[in-house]
Amino acid sequence: MPLLSGTPDTSVHLPQNDILFVPKEISLEELAQLQQEIELLEGKTMFAQGRKNETARKQSLVDIETLLQKNPDSIAFGLSHEETFVSTITLIETALDLGRGEEAGKVSYHRDRAMTDQEKFALSLEGKVLESQGVLEEILKGKDQDAKKLVLDMMSSLLNSSSDTNRAESEEFLKEHIRTLQELFFESERISSSDEIMHTWKNIFLHTRDPRMARFFFGSFDAVWEARQKNEFQKREEKKQKGEEYTEREWSDVFDVLWEKIFLTDGYAFDFQKNLTLENAIDMTGLDGRKMMSQWMRVKDSNVREGVDENQSACMQNLKALYEVKQSSPEAPKVLFEQFGITHFARYTRETLLKQYEERQEQKPYGVALFALSDHNGALFNMAMILDTLQNDLAKNGYLLRIVEADSKASVARRFVNLDRSYGQSGGGHKIDFALIAGHGSKESIAFGEGTQERDRFLTKEMEGKGIHRGVETFFTPEAKAVLFSCQTGSAGGIGEEIFQKLGLSVQAPEESSYVAGMTVSFTKENKPVFDVQYKQANGDAVSTMGYQKNDVSV
């Protein structure tokens, strides 16, 4: 049965308008023969691809070339009929992969060297596909949704061509038919890794090299994504009204199926596409992708996968955590960023962030976890579960934990001023009972920004300043404690001791380079929190802790 509406059963006569390639007539007998040959070649190419056998790879490409020499119209004929359509699509995509080789797209390796015969064949096969655009356009006008998906997915694979001309032509084709792609995506019941539509978007985002064209495609994706979200919201509200459970997975699914797969694609040649995609994916949550990206790329993921860039891995983890929060509460990410400066969402569990969001208007005794934006080695990504447990233990005794992030002394001051306006005595609430301070440290400093300027860090000599004294008196209770998650800050004569001596806060801090291995909290008879922190060296050895209390007794 022909895919083209109005086509006679015995032969194919394609319409002439705007068609680049017009095949001759083909009888049913010839079609059956062509179907048999294509299916045979399809099996061979898939076998060669699966086995990664170089001899089988070359031979399968030779066999396809022989077919094309015998019947130059076979690609167009194969695409034109339902009997051969799927096999032809599979044959084309597998043959392109085999012809281009495993290194295709990873680097600009086509230039400054001679192309192999297999690569030249891949280019010629791309040409055959592009010549058949008229056939493909007629399919996109039809009603067969699965056929439309296959056509668009095949055309997106041409974006990985070594030919600038072929890439540009496939970009134009996809741009012209973007409405069809949007409609197919909107109508998909759920986001699935097996869906050709998601594979098409992946190819588009990863292989579109013109920045203007890339932004056009992402704008198209964003528009249909917003429409899907409105549709999902309506479904959720209808379920709620009926008292039925409804689990929304869209945000988490699109990360798993699309963004993560893009970031795990090998090759520095894709860095621009990855970063541009990341910016746009952040924009979709209501945050400024470019600004968030500039911060995310300055930190490293200490648990990075092999073969993945440390900075991009940190970006990927932050995006995943951001999407998980967005999944549970659409408004939460923007509020957490604007009110508390939270930028590195992957440092905390989803439950921790959502609890802080839900409790943002509550007036209870509270403490602050102040995290530096800067993190050169990813150490601050390893405290999520410690904070999660601590938040829950504090809640049992009526305390809230409020996390803030800052990148300079000035931004630290702004965070405390904002906290005081919302929750302190200026806002009719409570002063701060404790501060957990996490930033890379030394004996004489705690860093919040990545630079070496004094504005990026707190120094020992600054503890005598009138401004910092006034801030402590304004924002903190007289019995307040400071727990430092910063290397060497508990050294004798160091910044920890100065905070105690000059600012009057009880202090607990490590004497050596260390990480926080555990933390517990207990409470006095007066219901005041007492913290016990386990600091350890990288080799697992315990680190001595210097503690200073108000009665000047070391603990």
Residue, then its C-alpha position, 0 to 999 in steps of 0.5 A: m500500500p503506498l504511503l502517498s495519498g492518491t497514488p495508484d496501487t500498480s505504480v508510483h507517479l510523484p507530483q512534480n511541485d517542488i520535488l528535487f527527485v522524481p523516480k521512474e515508474i515501478s511495478l509491483e514485481e519490481l517493488a517486491q524485488l526491491q523490498q527483498e533486497i532492502e530488507l536483506l541489506e538492512g539485516k547485513t548493516m545492522f549485523a555489521q553495526g552490532r558486531k563492530n566488524e570492520t570487514a562486515r562494515k565495508q562489505s555491507l556498504v559495498d552491497i548498498e552501493t551496488l544496489l544504488q548503482k543498479n537502481p539509482d531510484s531505490i532510496a526514493f522508491g523505498l521511502s515511497h511505499e509502506e512495504t519498504f518504508v521502515s526498512t529503508i529508513t533503518l537501512i539509511e540510518t545504519a549505513l550512515d553510522l557505518g559510513r561515517g565511523e565511530e569518530a563522526g562528530k566527535v572532532s572536526y576530523h574531516r578536514d585536513r585529511a583525505m576521506t575514506d571511501q566509506e565516508k565518501f559513500a556516507l556523503s553520497l547516501e546523504g545526497k540521495v536522501l536530500e534528493s528525496q525531500g519531495v517524497l518525505e514532504e508528502i509523507l509529512k502531509g499524511k496521517d501516519q504519525d509513526a512515519k512522520k516521526l521516522v522521517l524527522d528522525m532520519m533528517s535530524s541524523l543528517l545534521n551530523s554530516s561532514s558536509d556543511t551543505n548537507r547540514a544546512e539543507s537538513e536544518e532548513f528542512l527541519k525548520e520548515h517542518i518544525r510545526t509537525l515536530q511540535e505537534l508530534f511531541f505535544e501529542s506524545e503520551r509520555i516522554s520515552s527514550s525509545d520515542e523517535i521524537m526525543h531522539t530527533w530533538k537530541n540530534i537537533f540540539l547536539h548537532t545544530r552548529d549555527p547559534r541562531m538556528a540552535r536558538f530557533f529550535f530551542g525556542s520551538f521546543d520550549a513553546v511546545w514544552e510550555a503547552r505540555q505543562k499547561n496540559e499536565f497541570q489541567k490533568r493534575e487539577e482534574k485528578k485532585q478534584k476527583g480525589e485521585e492520585y496523580t504523579e507528574r514525571e515530565w520534568s524528571d523524564v525530560f532530564d533522563v531521556l534528553w538532557e543527560k544523554i546530550f551531556l554524556t555524548d563524547g567529544y569536545a566538539f560538542d561543548f558549545q552545543k552542550n552549554l547552549t542546551l544547558e542554558n536553555a534548559i535552565d531558562m525553562t525553569g524560570l531562572d536565567g540560564r546564562k547567569m546560572m551557567s556562569q556559576w555552575m561552570r566554576v565548580k567541579d563534581s567530585n564524583v564525576r563519571e569517567g570520561v565526563d568533564e568535571n565542570q560539565s558533570a557539576c552542571m549536569q547534576n545541578l540541572k537534574a536537582l533543579y528539575e527534581v525540585k521543579q517537578s515537585s513545586p513549579e515555583a520553588p526553584k525561583v523562590l529559593f534562588e531569589q530569596f536565599g541565593i541557592t544556585h547549586f541545587a545538587r548540594y542538597t536533597r530535594e526534600t531539604l530544598l522543598k522543606q525550606y521552600e514550604e517553611r519560608q514564611e514560618q516564624k520559629p527559632y532558626g539557624v543558617a547554613l551559609f555555603a560559598l558559591s565557590d568550590h574548586n574541588g566539589a567538596l561542598f557537593n558531599m554534604a547533602m545527606i548530613l544536612d537533610t538529617l540535621q534539618n529533620d533533627l532540628a525540626k523535632n525540637g522546633y528549629l528551622l534550618r535555612i540555607v543561603e549561598a553567597d560569593s563575597k563578603a558583600s553578598v554574605a552581608r546582604r543574605f543576613v540583612n534579608l534574613d533579618r528582615s524576614y525572620g529576625q527581630s526586624g521582622g518580628g521573629h527570632k535572631i539566629d541561634f547558630a551558623l554553619i559556615a561552609g567554604h574553603g578555608s585556611k588558618e586565616s581565611i574562609a573563601f566565598g568567591e573564587g578570586t584572591q581579592e579580599r572581597d572574596r573572603f573573610l580574613t582574620k584581621e577583619m574580626e575587629g571591624k565595627g561593621i562585623h561586630r554590629g552585624v553579629e549583635t544585630f543578627f545573632t542571639p547572645e548564645a549563638k554558635a558558629v560551626l566551620f566546615s572549612c579546612q584549618t580554621g580551628s588552628a591555634g591563633g586562626i580565624g576560628e579563634e578570632i571569631f570567638q575572641k573578637l565576635g563572642l560566638s562559640v566556635q567549632a572548627p577543624e585544625e587541619s585540612s579535612y571534610v565533614a564525615g558526619m554531624t549530630v545535634s543534641f539539645t540542652k535543658e533550655n532546648k539550645p542545640v549542641f553540635d558534634v561534628q566529625y572531621k576527617q582527612a582524605n585518608g579517613d583519619a580523624v581530625s582534631t577539632m578546636g572548640y571555643q565556648k562562651n565560658d572560654v573552656s575548650v571543648 
